[in-house]
Structures are given as C-alpha cells and as structure tokens.
Amino acid sequence: MMTFELKAPAVMSPQSRLWVYQCNRLLSEHEVVELRRDMAAFIAQWTSHGAQMDATAEVLHNCVVVVILDEHKAGASGCGIDKSVQFIQQWSAPREVDMMSRQTVIYREADAIKLTTVPHFWAMRKAGIIDDDTQLIDPTIQKWGDWPAQGWVSFKNSWHQMMWGR
C-alpha cells in the first residue's frame, strides 16, 4: 500500500482551505495512479470566475483524497467548489467508490488501515476495541494548517470524541 507525504504544501498558506474525501473502500494501486493523474489534470485547469485556482491534491493511504486551495491568488466561489465536487463524483461513480459519504470512518489497527461505517465504529468504541489512542482520519478539518501529519489524529482529539462525550 502506497503512503505519500502531501506534495508542495510547504508553499501553501496554513490558512488554505482543505477538503477531505474518504473512500468507502481502498483504491487499487492502479486506481491511485489514475486518480493522481486525473486530479493533476483537473487542478491544472481548475478556475473560479475565470481565475486559475492555486491548489494541490493528493491521495493518501489509498483511501483519502485531500484538496488544498490557497485563496490568496483566487478565492473559491460556489461554482469553483462545485467543479471540484463534480470532478470527485464523476471520477468515482464508474469505479463504484463513494467519496462523498459521511458514513465512512478510516482508522488504523496496528499497521493496517481499516474502513468501516460510523455505526460500526461507534459499536467498536462501546465494546472497547476503539480507544482514546486509536488513530483515525478526521474529515472535518477545513484548514491546511490544522491537518496533522499524514492526516492521522487520535480518537481523543477527533470530532468523534466530542460526540462521544455528549
């Protein structure tokens, strides 16, 4: 399984917008290569009201797509954001992968990456299988400066903990 550091974000402002798309299944190596190629082509022509967007994107852990947009050059309008969402939907539909569902949880168990549904994840938490130190992807992060290394955050520092504590 390929794992990569996000490319070129050192030049991206920490205030850059971040979108996190979680796949409902692991992508094959071939799909990751295809998605990276297609995302690069999309980013190269991505505009908002005619202005070129200053963005980058990457596939992490064969199941997480992150898009980073530095709005210093051009801000993201609703139309510009819609274009990126449409790209994700159009790319994923024929491959039968859902990147838009908020029901997927991606977490680590030992060195393995696991994907499950929110209800199953909560059941595992209740059973003690998921603990405070379980590492997971938090798709609610919206700023590049808040994104942790490789996207992993402990349960105790995630949105799940806030919901668990209610």
The 8 nearest C-alpha neighbors of each residue, nearest first, counted from 0:
[[1, 2, 61, 60, 28, 27, 25, 26],
 [2, 0, 60, 3, 61, 28, 59, 31],
 [1, 3, 60, 59, 0, 4, 61, 58],
 [4, 2, 59, 5, 1, 60, 58, 149],
 [3, 5, 6, 149, 2, 59, 148, 57],
 [4, 6, 57, 3, 8, 7, 149, 56],
 [5, 7, 8, 4, 57, 55, 56, 9],
 [6, 8, 9, 10, 5, 11, 55, 4],
 [9, 7, 11, 10, 6, 5, 55, 12],
 [10, 8, 7, 11, 12, 6, 13, 5],
 [9, 11, 8, 7, 12, 13, 69, 6],
 [12, 10, 8, 9, 69, 13, 15, 7],
 [11, 13, 14, 15, 69, 10, 143, 144],
 [14, 12, 144, 143, 15, 11, 142, 145],
 [15, 13, 12, 142, 144, 143, 16, 69],
 [16, 14, 69, 12, 143, 68, 13, 142],
 [15, 17, 142, 68, 67, 141, 143, 14],
 [16, 18, 67, 141, 142, 143, 66, 15],
 [17, 19, 66, 65, 141, 20, 67, 16],
 [18, 20, 65, 138, 64, 21, 17, 66],
 [19, 21, 64, 98, 63, 65, 99, 22],
 [22, 20, 63, 98, 62, 64, 19, 23],
 [23, 21, 98, 62, 24, 97, 63, 96],
 [22, 24, 97, 103, 96, 98, 21, 114],
 [25, 23, 22, 26, 62, 96, 114, 97],
 [24, 26, 62, 61, 27, 22, 23, 114],
 [25, 27, 61, 30, 62, 31, 24, 28],
 [26, 28, 30, 29, 31, 25, 61, 0],
 [27, 29, 31, 30, 32, 26, 0, 61],
 [28, 30, 32, 27, 31, 33, 26, 34],
 [31, 29, 33, 27, 32, 28, 26, 34],
 [30, 32, 34, 28, 33, 29, 35, 26],
 [31, 33, 29, 35, 30, 34, 36, 28],
 [34, 32, 30, 36, 31, 35, 37, 29],
 [33, 35, 37, 31, 36, 32, 38, 30],
 [34, 36, 38, 32, 33, 37, 31, 39],
 [37, 35, 33, 39, 34, 38, 32, 40],
 [36, 38, 34, 40, 39, 35, 33, 41],
 [39, 37, 41, 35, 40, 36, 34, 42],
 [38, 40, 42, 36, 37, 41, 35, 43],
 [41, 39, 37, 43, 38, 42, 36, 44],
 [40, 42, 38, 39, 43, 44, 45, 37],
 [43, 41, 45, 39, 44, 40, 38, 54],
 [44, 42, 40, 41, 45, 39, 51, 52],
 [43, 45, 42, 41, 46, 40, 51, 52],
 [46, 44, 42, 52, 41, 43, 51, 47],
 [47, 45, 51, 50, 52, 49, 79, 44],
 [46, 48, 79, 49, 50, 76, 75, 78],
 [49, 47, 50, 46, 79, 76, 78, 51],
 [48, 50, 47, 46, 51, 45, 52, 73],
 [51, 49, 46, 47, 48, 73, 52, 72],
 [50, 52, 46, 45, 53, 49, 47, 73],
 [51, 53, 46, 73, 54, 45, 50, 47],
 [54, 52, 69, 68, 72, 51, 70, 73],
 [55, 53, 68, 67, 52, 69, 42, 56],
 [54, 56, 67, 66, 68, 42, 57, 53],
 [57, 55, 66, 65, 67, 38, 54, 58],
 [58, 56, 65, 64, 5, 59, 35, 66],
 [57, 59, 64, 63, 61, 65, 60, 31],
 [60, 58, 63, 61, 2, 3, 62, 64],
 [59, 61, 2, 62, 63, 1, 58, 0],
 [62, 60, 26, 59, 25, 58, 63, 31],
 [61, 63, 22, 25, 60, 26, 21, 59],
 [64, 62, 21, 59, 58, 20, 22, 60],
 [65, 63, 58, 20, 57, 19, 59, 21],
 [66, 64, 19, 56, 57, 18, 20, 63],
 [65, 67, 56, 18, 17, 55, 68, 19],
 [68, 66, 17, 55, 54, 16, 56, 15],
 [67, 69, 54, 16, 15, 53, 70, 17],
 [70, 68, 15, 53, 71, 11, 54, 12],
 [69, 71, 74, 73, 72, 68, 15, 75],
 [70, 72, 69, 73, 74, 53, 15, 12],
 [73, 71, 70, 53, 74, 69, 52, 51],
 [74, 72, 70, 52, 71, 50, 75, 51],
 [75, 73, 70, 76, 72, 71, 47, 52],
 [74, 76, 79, 47, 80, 73, 77, 70],
 [77, 75, 79, 78, 47, 74, 80, 48],
 [76, 78, 80, 79, 81, 75, 47, 82],
 [77, 79, 81, 76, 80, 82, 47, 75],
 [80, 78, 47, 76, 82, 81, 77, 75],
 [79, 81, 77, 83, 82, 78, 75, 76],
 [80, 82, 78, 84, 79, 83, 85, 77],
 [83, 81, 85, 79, 80, 84, 86, 78],
 [82, 84, 86, 80, 85, 81, 87, 79],
 [85, 83, 81, 87, 86, 82, 88, 80],
 [86, 84, 88, 82, 83, 87, 89, 81],
 [85, 87, 83, 89, 84, 88, 90, 82],
 [88, 86, 84, 90, 85, 89, 91, 83],
 [89, 87, 85, 91, 90, 86, 92, 84],
 [90, 88, 86, 87, 91, 92, 85, 93],
 [89, 91, 87, 88, 92, 86, 93, 94],
 [90, 92, 96, 94, 88, 89, 93, 87],
 [91, 93, 95, 94, 89, 88, 90, 96],
 [94, 92, 95, 91, 90, 89, 96, 88],
 [95, 93, 91, 92, 96, 90, 30, 97],
 [96, 94, 92, 93, 91, 97, 24, 23],
 [95, 97, 91, 94, 23, 92, 98, 22],
 [96, 98, 23, 22, 99, 100, 91, 95],
 [97, 99, 22, 21, 20, 100, 96, 23],
 [100, 98, 97, 101, 20, 21, 88, 22],
 [99, 101, 102, 98, 97, 103, 21, 23],
 [100, 102, 103, 99, 21, 104, 117, 98],
 [101, 103, 117, 116, 100, 104, 118, 115],
 [104, 102, 116, 101, 115, 23, 117, 100],
 [105, 103, 115, 114, 116, 117, 106, 102],
 [106, 104, 114, 135, 136, 113, 103, 115],
 [105, 107, 135, 113, 134, 112, 136, 104],
 [108, 106, 112, 134, 111, 113, 109, 135],
 [107, 109, 111, 110, 112, 106, 113, 133],
 [108, 110, 111, 107, 112, 133, 134, 106],
 [111, 109, 108, 107, 112, 113, 106, 134],
 [112, 110, 108, 107, 109, 113, 106, 0],
 [111, 113, 107, 106, 108, 110, 114, 105],
 [114, 112, 106, 105, 107, 111, 115, 108],
 [115, 113, 105, 104, 106, 103, 24, 23],
 [114, 116, 104, 103, 120, 119, 105, 113],
 [115, 117, 103, 102, 119, 118, 104, 120],
 [116, 118, 120, 102, 119, 104, 103, 121],
 [119, 117, 121, 120, 116, 122, 102, 115],
 [118, 120, 122, 116, 121, 117, 123, 115],
 [121, 119, 117, 123, 122, 118, 116, 124],
 [122, 120, 124, 118, 123, 119, 117, 125],
 [121, 123, 119, 125, 124, 120, 126, 118],
 [124, 122, 126, 128, 120, 121, 125, 129],
 [125, 123, 129, 121, 127, 126, 122, 128],
 [124, 126, 122, 123, 127, 121, 128, 129],
 [127, 125, 123, 124, 128, 122, 129, 121],
 [126, 128, 124, 129, 125, 130, 123, 122],
 [129, 127, 123, 126, 124, 130, 125, 122],
 [130, 128, 124, 127, 123, 133, 131, 120],
 [129, 131, 133, 132, 127, 128, 124, 154],
 [130, 132, 155, 154, 133, 153, 129, 160],
 [131, 133, 153, 130, 154, 134, 155, 129],
 [134, 132, 153, 130, 154, 131, 129, 135],
 [135, 133, 153, 152, 107, 106, 151, 132],
 [136, 134, 106, 151, 152, 105, 153, 107],
 [135, 137, 151, 150, 105, 138, 152, 106],
 [136, 138, 139, 157, 140, 135, 152, 158],
 [139, 137, 19, 140, 136, 20, 21, 18],
 [138, 140, 137, 141, 158, 19, 18, 157],
 [141, 139, 138, 142, 137, 146, 145, 17],
 [140, 142, 17, 16, 139, 18, 143, 145],
 [143, 141, 16, 17, 144, 145, 15, 14],
 [142, 144, 13, 146, 15, 145, 17, 16],
 [145, 143, 13, 142, 146, 14, 15, 12],
 [144, 146, 143, 142, 147, 140, 141, 13],
 [145, 147, 143, 144, 150, 140, 148, 142],
 [148, 146, 150, 151, 149, 145, 152, 144],
 [149, 147, 150, 151, 146, 4, 152, 5],
 [148, 150, 151, 147, 4, 59, 5, 3],
 [151, 149, 147, 148, 136, 146, 152, 137],
 [152, 150, 136, 135, 134, 149, 147, 148],
 [151, 153, 134, 135, 136, 156, 157, 154],
 [152, 154, 134, 132, 156, 155, 133, 135],
 [153, 155, 131, 157, 156, 133, 132, 160],
 [154, 156, 131, 160, 153, 157, 132, 159],
 [157, 155, 153, 154, 152, 160, 158, 159],
 [158, 156, 154, 159, 160, 155, 137, 153],
 [157, 159, 161, 160, 162, 156, 137, 139],
 [160, 158, 162, 157, 161, 163, 154, 155],
 [161, 159, 163, 155, 162, 158, 157, 154],
 [160, 162, 158, 164, 159, 163, 165, 157],
 [161, 163, 159, 160, 164, 165, 158, 157],
 [164, 162, 160, 161, 165, 159, 158, 121],
 [163, 165, 161, 162, 160, 159, 155, 158],
 [164, 162, 163, 161, 160, 159, 158, 155]]
